[in-house]
Amino acid sequence: MSEVCNDYGGNPACLKDADPGQTMDFTDIGEGYIHWCAYCGPRAHAQMAAINEAFATRPDFKEDFRSAIEAAEAVQKETAS
C-alpha cells in the first residue's frame, strides 16, 4: 500500500498518493517521515527552504517563528474546546 500525502483532504489540488521523491525525512530528530504528493511536495520543500534561509539570515526570526507557532497552537486549542 502506498503512503498518502500529508495534505490529502486539506488541499483540493492534492494528488493523494505520496511521491517517494518528495518525502521529508525527520527521523534524525525522532519525528519520522512526512509524505507529499508530486503537487504538494515542491511547495512544502520551498517552504522549508525559505524557513531555513530565514533562520540563517535573520537574527530575530527564531523568536518571531516561535511566537507564531505558539499563537497558532493557542487558536487550535481554543477551536478544539
Secondary structure as UniProt FT lines:
FT   TURN            6..10
FT   TURN            12..13
FT   HELIX           20..22
FT   STRAND          24..25
FT   HELIX           27..29
FT   STRAND          33..34
FT   TURN            38..39
FT   HELIX           40..57
FT   TURN            59..60
FT   HELIX           61..80
//
